[in-house]
Amino acid sequence: LPSAKASTHFLHPSLQAKMSRQLQARRLEGTEKNIWVEFVKLAATYSKVNLGQGFPDFPPPDFLKEAFVRALGGENHMLHQYTRAFGHPPLVKILAQFFEKLLGRDLDPMTNVMVTVGAYQALFCCFQAFVEEGDEVIIIEPFFDCYEPMVKMAGGTPVFVPLRLKDPKDGKLMSSAVWQLDPTELASKFSDRTKAIVLNSPNNPLGKVFSRAELELIATLCVKHDVLCISDEVYEWLVFDGKEHTRIASLQGMWDRTVTIGSAGKTFSVTGWKVGWTVGPNRLLQHLRTVHQNSVYHCATAAQEAVAQGFQRELELYGTPDSYFIQLPKELQQKRDQMVQSLDAVGMKPIIPEGTYFLVADISEFKSDVPDAPDSDEPYDSRFAKWMVKNKGLAAIPLSAFYCGAHKNNYNHFIRFCFAKEDSTLKAANDILQKWKRERTGP
């Protein structure tokens, strides 16, 4: 028999030719680049301390780990098999009970709650279910970077409105609260083509917790223009300094038009478990279920069981000092303050976050370390972050990564740090910063 290599000589020319038609779907155009792919690789290659990605390097609570061990090693062998596609019954039941308390309304666990593969998939379901060609979606800048490509992949057009930085006059470190929406500018973005607005409070990357007044402004415009609200509230329990997280679905006129998204990863410090959820009216969630059943279909049963047990515990301890939802933000606030002190001491001006894992710092005083490159179209903060990880071993994320292409240079002198880390990690970061300071200013 002729060899396989020789046999190709006899193939028809049309079978030997490479495909010339476009392979990728048009909806993927402009969505290929991803900041995390680039910076995770840089951090893995060069960093001694990684404060770039938003995950804790400390363990989750013992009660949750023990619940997962029971789910995996217990006698209920069905926890190793498929469960209900739209959410493990014990989990949707306890989520409904919990959010009934938070939203002040009765919830049906089968129709008002859906479990997803992390909040990321919940967002994807929302955009795929509600957005189509010709629709506009308002995105508040800076924004978690996946919002823009997900809107585009659904056929929609992102419309951006920035939080404007209001400089404090007293010379003190500023709070994330000074980044504010301009009411007139926000109102101008709503039109007959507006299908939805994406809200992220507490906000990643700024750590801003939207005030009730700000949320009421958004709610008024949503009702006036009959617009949906996709409310990303994954950091709902991580608020500091006595701040209160207000859920926009609880405001007048908003329950019927809001999908609220949550995350066990951020709630219980288990980002690798990838358990998220949506809460909302059945008239909206029925369409999310259609996307879900035709994409991932099902989420990991054992992880859902463990999260359900975690929420059961927290419901029983709600509002008490023993609640993890009380303890975690206290611990993170201390870590935040430690990071603020470290950055301020070396000349980076941190913006004190009201919530989340993150703080943003002004790097303007470090211009001499990484001068401008007039011939480069790469934002300054991006070049600075790359230089910092390669030369100092400290990884962070440029704030420009959280803006659309046209606005990346508007706030290009800030970088984002994650302070949800072990104290030893934060100390190692401080050591790098102090050494850097001595190199810049002398002993």
C-alpha positions as CSV (number, residue, x, y, z in Angstrom):
1,L,0.0,0.0,0.0
2,P,1.3,3.5,-0.7
3,S,2.3,5.6,2.3
4,A,-0.1,8.2,3.7
5,K,2.3,10.9,2.6
6,A,2.4,9.6,-0.9
7,S,-1.3,9.1,-1.2
8,T,-1.9,12.9,-0.8
9,H,-0.4,13.3,-4.3
10,F,-3.6,11.7,-5.7
11,L,-6.1,14.0,-3.9
12,H,-8.1,16.3,-6.0
13,P,-6.6,19.9,-5.9
14,S,-9.8,21.3,-4.3
15,L,-9.3,18.9,-1.3
16,Q,-5.6,19.9,-0.8
17,A,-6.3,23.7,-0.8
18,K,-6.6,25.5,2.5
19,M,-10.0,27.0,3.5
20,S,-10.3,30.5,2.2
21,R,-13.6,31.4,3.8
22,Q,-13.7,33.4,7.1
23,L,-13.7,30.9,10.0
24,Q,-14.6,33.0,13.0
25,A,-18.2,34.3,13.5
26,R,-18.5,38.0,13.0
27,R,-19.7,38.4,16.6
28,L,-16.1,37.6,17.7
29,E,-14.5,40.6,15.9
30,G,-12.9,43.0,18.2
31,T,-13.1,40.7,21.2
32,E,-10.0,38.7,20.8
33,K,-7.7,40.6,23.2
34,N,-8.0,40.0,26.9
35,I,-6.1,41.9,29.6
36,W,-6.0,38.9,31.9
37,V,-4.3,36.6,29.4
38,E,-1.5,39.1,29.0
39,F,-1.0,40.2,32.6
40,V,-1.4,36.8,34.1
41,K,1.4,35.5,31.9
42,L,3.6,38.5,32.9
43,A,2.9,37.9,36.6
44,A,3.6,34.2,36.3
45,T,6.9,35.0,34.5
46,Y,8.3,37.9,36.5
47,S,6.3,38.6,39.7
48,K,7.5,38.0,43.2
49,V,4.3,39.4,44.6
50,N,1.0,39.2,42.5
51,L,-1.5,41.9,43.5
52,G,-3.0,41.9,40.1
53,Q,-5.7,39.2,39.9
54,G,-8.7,39.5,42.2
55,F,-8.6,36.3,44.3
56,P,-7.6,35.7,47.9
57,D,-4.5,33.7,48.7
58,F,-5.9,33.0,52.2
59,P,-8.1,29.9,52.9
60,P,-11.9,30.0,52.8
61,P,-13.7,29.5,56.2
62,D,-13.4,26.1,57.8
63,F,-17.2,25.6,57.9
64,L,-17.4,25.9,54.1
65,K,-14.4,23.5,53.5
66,E,-16.0,21.0,55.9
67,A,-19.3,21.3,54.0
68,F,-17.5,20.5,50.7
69,V,-15.7,17.5,52.3
70,R,-19.1,16.2,53.6
71,A,-20.6,16.6,50.1
72,L,-17.7,14.7,48.5
73,G,-17.2,12.0,51.1
74,G,-20.7,11.5,52.5
75,E,-23.1,8.7,51.9
76,N,-25.3,10.7,49.5
77,H,-23.8,9.4,46.3
78,M,-26.2,11.5,44.2
79,L,-24.1,14.6,45.0
80,H,-21.7,13.2,42.5
81,Q,-24.3,13.2,39.7
82,Y,-26.4,15.8,37.9
83,T,-28.7,17.9,39.9
84,R,-31.5,20.3,38.8
85,A,-30.2,22.3,35.7
86,F,-31.2,25.7,37.0
87,G,-29.8,25.2,40.5
88,H,-29.4,22.5,43.2
89,P,-32.7,22.6,45.1
90,P,-31.1,23.1,48.6
91,L,-29.1,26.1,47.2
92,V,-31.9,27.9,45.3
93,K,-34.2,27.4,48.4
94,I,-31.7,29.0,50.8
95,L,-30.8,31.7,48.4
96,A,-34.6,32.6,48.0
97,Q,-34.9,32.7,51.8
98,F,-31.8,34.9,52.2
99,F,-32.8,37.4,49.5
100,E,-36.4,37.5,50.7
101,K,-34.9,39.1,53.8
102,L,-32.6,41.4,51.8
103,L,-35.1,42.6,49.2
104,G,-38.2,42.6,51.4
105,R,-40.4,40.4,49.1
106,D,-41.4,36.8,48.7
107,L,-39.3,34.7,46.3
108,D,-40.0,31.4,44.6
109,P,-36.8,29.4,44.6
110,M,-37.7,27.6,41.3
111,T,-38.5,30.8,39.3
112,N,-36.8,33.7,41.0
113,V,-33.3,32.2,41.4
114,M,-31.0,30.5,38.9
115,V,-27.5,29.1,39.7
116,T,-24.8,29.8,37.2
117,V,-21.1,28.9,36.6
118,G,-19.9,31.9,38.5
119,A,-21.1,35.4,38.1
120,Y,-19.3,35.4,34.7
121,Q,-21.8,33.0,33.2
122,A,-24.7,34.9,34.8
123,L,-23.5,38.0,32.9
124,F,-23.2,36.1,29.7
125,C,-26.7,34.7,30.1
126,C,-28.1,38.2,30.6
127,F,-26.5,39.7,27.5
128,Q,-27.4,36.7,25.3
129,A,-31.0,36.7,26.6
130,F,-31.8,40.4,26.3
131,V,-29.5,42.1,23.8
132,E,-29.8,41.9,20.0
133,E,-28.8,43.8,16.9
134,G,-29.6,47.5,17.3
135,D,-29.8,47.5,21.1
136,E,-27.7,49.8,23.1
137,V,-26.4,48.9,26.6
138,I,-25.1,51.7,28.9
139,I,-21.9,50.7,30.7
140,I,-20.5,52.9,33.6
141,E,-16.8,53.5,33.3
142,P,-14.5,52.2,34.7
143,F,-16.1,48.7,34.3
144,F,-15.2,45.1,34.7
145,D,-13.7,44.3,31.4
146,C,-16.0,41.5,30.2
147,Y,-19.0,43.7,29.9
148,E,-18.0,45.3,26.6
149,P,-17.1,42.2,24.6
150,M,-20.2,40.3,26.0
151,V,-22.5,43.1,24.8
152,K,-20.8,43.1,21.3
153,M,-21.0,39.3,21.0
154,A,-24.7,39.6,21.6
155,G,-25.0,42.0,18.8
156,G,-25.5,45.1,20.9
157,T,-23.7,48.5,21.0
158,P,-22.0,49.6,24.3
159,V,-22.6,53.2,25.3
160,F,-20.2,54.4,27.9
161,V,-20.7,57.0,30.6
162,P,-17.8,57.8,33.0
163,L,-17.6,58.3,36.7
164,R,-16.0,61.7,36.9
165,L,-13.2,62.3,39.4
166,K,-14.0,65.1,41.8
167,D,-10.7,66.3,43.3
168,P,-10.8,66.9,47.1
169,K,-9.7,70.3,48.3
170,D,-8.2,69.5,51.6
171,G,-5.1,67.6,50.4
172,K,-6.1,64.4,52.1
173,L,-6.3,61.0,50.4
174,M,-9.4,60.8,48.4
175,S,-12.2,58.1,48.7
176,S,-13.7,56.2,45.9
177,A,-16.9,58.1,46.7
178,V,-15.4,61.1,44.9
179,W,-15.8,59.3,41.5
180,Q,-19.4,60.3,40.6
181,L,-21.9,60.2,37.8
182,D,-22.9,63.5,36.2
183,P,-26.7,63.3,36.2
184,T,-27.1,65.3,33.0
185,E,-24.5,63.2,31.2
186,L,-26.0,60.0,32.4
187,A,-29.5,61.0,31.3
188,S,-28.2,61.9,27.8
189,K,-27.1,58.3,27.2
190,F,-30.7,56.9,27.4
191,S,-32.6,56.7,24.2
192,D,-35.2,54.6,22.4
193,R,-32.5,52.2,21.5
194,T,-31.4,51.6,25.1
195,K,-32.2,48.1,26.2
196,A,-30.2,47.9,29.5
197,I,-27.8,49.5,31.8
198,V,-25.0,47.6,33.6
199,L,-24.5,48.5,37.3
200,N,-21.6,47.3,39.3
201,S,-21.8,48.2,43.0
202,P,-19.5,47.8,44.9
203,N,-17.5,48.7,41.8
204,N,-14.5,46.8,40.4
205,P,-11.9,48.4,40.0
206,L,-12.6,51.5,42.1
207,G,-14.2,50.0,45.2
208,K,-16.9,52.6,44.9
209,V,-20.2,51.8,46.7
210,F,-23.0,53.7,44.9
211,S,-25.1,55.8,47.3
212,R,-28.8,55.4,47.6
213,A,-29.2,58.8,45.9
214,E,-27.1,57.7,42.9
215,L,-29.0,54.4,42.6
216,E,-32.3,56.3,42.8
217,L,-31.1,58.5,39.9
218,I,-30.4,55.3,37.8
219,A,-33.7,53.8,38.8
220,T,-35.7,56.9,37.8
221,L,-34.1,56.8,34.3
222,C,-34.6,53.1,33.9
223,V,-38.3,53.4,34.7
224,K,-38.7,56.5,32.6
225,H,-37.2,54.9,29.5
226,D,-38.4,51.3,30.2
227,V,-34.8,50.0,30.5
228,L,-33.5,46.8,32.1
229,C,-30.8,46.8,34.8
230,I,-28.2,44.1,35.0
231,S,-26.9,44.6,38.5
232,D,-23.5,43.0,39.2
233,E,-23.3,42.8,43.0
234,V,-20.7,40.1,43.6
235,Y,-19.0,42.3,46.3
236,E,-22.2,42.9,48.1
237,W,-20.9,41.8,51.5
238,L,-17.5,43.5,51.2
239,V,-18.2,47.1,52.2
240,F,-16.1,49.0,54.7
241,D,-16.3,51.9,57.2
242,G,-19.9,51.3,58.1
243,K,-21.1,51.8,54.5
244,E,-24.3,50.2,53.4
245,H,-24.8,48.3,50.2
246,T,-28.2,49.2,48.7
247,R,-29.7,46.7,46.3
248,I,-31.2,48.5,43.3
249,A,-33.8,45.8,42.9
250,S,-35.3,46.9,46.3
251,L,-36.0,50.5,45.0
252,Q,-39.4,51.5,43.7
253,G,-40.2,50.2,40.2
254,M,-36.9,48.2,39.9
255,W,-37.7,44.6,40.9
256,D,-39.6,43.9,37.7
257,R,-36.8,45.2,35.5
258,T,-33.6,44.0,37.4
259,V,-31.5,40.9,37.3
260,T,-29.3,40.8,40.4
261,I,-26.0,38.8,40.1
262,G,-24.1,37.3,43.0
263,S,-21.1,35.1,43.5
264,A,-20.1,32.5,46.1
265,G,-16.5,33.1,45.0
266,K,-16.5,36.6,46.5
267,T,-19.0,35.9,49.2
268,F,-17.1,32.9,50.7
269,S,-13.6,33.5,49.3
270,V,-13.8,30.5,47.0
271,T,-13.3,32.0,43.5
272,G,-12.2,28.6,42.1
273,W,-15.6,26.9,42.9
274,K,-17.3,29.0,40.2
275,V,-20.8,29.1,41.8
276,G,-22.8,32.2,41.0
277,W,-26.5,33.1,40.8
278,T,-29.1,35.4,39.4
279,V,-32.1,36.7,41.4
280,G,-35.1,38.4,39.7
281,P,-38.6,38.2,38.4
282,N,-39.6,35.1,36.4
283,R,-40.5,37.2,33.4
284,L,-36.7,37.9,33.1
285,L,-35.2,34.7,34.5
286,Q,-37.2,32.5,32.1
287,H,-35.1,33.9,29.3
288,L,-31.9,33.3,31.2
289,R,-32.9,29.7,31.7
290,T,-33.2,29.3,28.0
291,V,-29.6,30.5,27.4
292,H,-28.4,28.4,30.4
293,Q,-30.0,25.2,29.3
294,N,-28.5,25.6,25.8
295,S,-25.0,26.4,26.9
296,V,-23.5,25.0,30.2
297,Y,-26.8,23.4,31.2
298,H,-25.6,22.4,34.7
299,C,-23.3,23.5,37.5
300,A,-21.2,21.3,39.8
301,T,-23.5,19.6,42.3
302,A,-21.1,19.1,45.2
303,A,-20.0,22.8,45.2
304,Q,-23.6,23.9,45.1
305,E,-24.4,21.7,48.1
306,A,-21.5,23.1,50.1
307,V,-22.5,26.7,49.3
308,A,-26.1,25.9,50.3
309,Q,-24.8,24.8,53.7
310,G,-22.7,27.9,54.0
311,F,-25.7,30.1,53.4
312,Q,-27.8,28.1,55.8
313,R,-25.2,28.8,58.5
314,E,-25.1,32.5,57.6
315,L,-28.9,32.8,57.6
316,E,-28.9,31.5,61.2
317,L,-26.1,33.8,62.2
318,Y,-27.3,36.8,60.2
319,G,-26.2,40.1,61.7
320,T,-24.3,38.5,64.6
321,P,-20.5,38.8,65.3
322,D,-20.0,35.2,64.4
323,S,-21.3,35.7,60.9
324,Y,-18.7,35.3,58.2
325,F,-20.4,38.2,56.4
326,I,-19.5,40.4,59.4
327,Q,-16.0,39.0,59.9
328,L,-14.7,39.0,56.4
329,P,-15.2,42.8,55.6
330,K,-13.6,43.6,59.0
331,E,-10.5,41.6,58.0
332,L,-10.4,43.0,54.5
333,Q,-10.7,46.6,55.9
334,Q,-7.6,46.0,57.9
335,K,-5.8,44.7,54.9
336,R,-7.0,47.7,52.9
337,D,-5.6,50.1,55.5
338,Q,-2.3,48.3,55.5
339,M,-2.1,48.6,51.7
340,V,-3.1,52.2,51.8
341,Q,-0.3,53.0,54.3
342,S,2.3,51.1,52.2
343,L,1.4,52.9,48.9
344,D,1.1,56.4,50.5
345,A,4.5,56.0,52.2
346,V,6.3,55.5,48.9
347,G,4.5,58.3,47.0
348,M,1.7,56.4,45.2
349,K,-1.5,58.1,46.2
350,P,-4.1,55.5,46.9
351,I,-7.8,56.1,46.5
352,I,-9.4,54.6,49.6
353,P,-12.1,52.1,48.5
354,E,-15.4,51.8,50.2
355,G,-15.7,48.1,49.3
356,T,-14.4,45.1,47.2
357,Y,-10.9,43.5,47.0
358,F,-9.3,46.5,45.2
359,L,-7.8,49.9,45.5
360,V,-6.6,52.2,42.8
361,A,-3.4,54.3,43.2
362,D,-2.2,57.4,41.4
363,I,1.3,56.8,39.9
364,S,1.9,60.4,38.7
365,E,4.9,60.8,41.1
366,F,6.7,58.0,39.4
367,K,6.8,59.5,35.9
368,S,10.6,59.7,36.1
369,D,10.9,55.9,36.5
370,V,8.9,55.2,33.3
371,P,8.9,58.3,31.0
372,D,6.3,58.9,28.4
373,A,6.8,57.3,25.0
374,P,5.4,59.8,22.5
375,D,5.4,57.3,19.6
376,S,3.4,54.7,21.6
377,D,-0.4,54.4,21.5
378,E,-0.3,52.2,24.6
379,P,-1.7,53.9,27.7
380,Y,0.9,55.1,30.2
381,D,-0.4,53.0,33.0
382,S,-0.2,49.9,30.9
383,R,3.4,50.5,30.1
384,F,4.1,51.3,33.8
385,A,2.5,48.1,35.1
386,K,4.5,46.0,32.6
387,W,7.7,47.8,33.6
388,M,6.9,47.4,37.3
389,V,6.3,43.6,37.2
390,K,9.4,43.1,35.0
391,N,11.8,45.3,37.0
392,K,10.3,45.3,40.5
393,G,8.5,42.0,40.7
394,L,5.2,43.5,41.8
395,A,2.2,42.8,39.6
396,A,-0.8,45.1,39.3
397,I,-3.4,46.0,36.6
398,P,-3.6,49.3,34.7
399,L,-6.8,51.2,35.2
400,S,-7.0,51.9,31.5
401,A,-7.9,48.2,31.1
402,F,-11.3,49.0,32.5
403,Y,-12.2,51.7,29.9
404,C,-13.3,51.5,26.3
405,G,-10.7,52.1,23.6
406,A,-11.7,55.7,23.0
407,H,-11.3,56.6,26.7
408,K,-8.2,54.6,27.8
409,N,-6.0,57.6,27.9
410,N,-8.4,59.7,30.0
411,Y,-7.3,58.1,33.3
412,N,-4.0,56.6,32.4
413,H,-2.1,57.4,35.6
414,F,-3.7,54.9,37.9
415,I,-3.1,51.2,38.6
416,R,-5.2,48.7,40.5
417,F,-4.0,46.5,43.4
418,C,-5.8,43.6,45.0
419,F,-5.4,43.7,48.8
420,A,-7.4,40.5,49.5
421,K,-4.2,38.7,50.4
422,E,-2.4,37.1,53.3
423,D,-0.6,39.5,55.6
424,S,2.7,37.9,54.6
425,T,1.9,38.7,50.9
426,L,1.1,42.4,51.8
427,K,4.3,42.6,53.8
428,A,6.3,41.3,50.8
429,A,4.7,43.9,48.6
430,N,5.5,46.6,51.2
431,D,9.1,45.4,51.2
432,I,9.3,45.8,47.5
433,L,7.8,49.3,47.7
434,Q,10.2,50.4,50.5
435,K,13.2,49.2,48.6
436,W,12.0,51.0,45.5
437,K,11.6,54.2,47.5
438,R,15.2,53.9,48.8
439,E,16.4,53.5,45.2
440,R,14.5,56.6,44.1
441,T,15.3,58.9,47.0
442,G,18.4,57.5,48.6
443,P,18.8,56.3,52.2
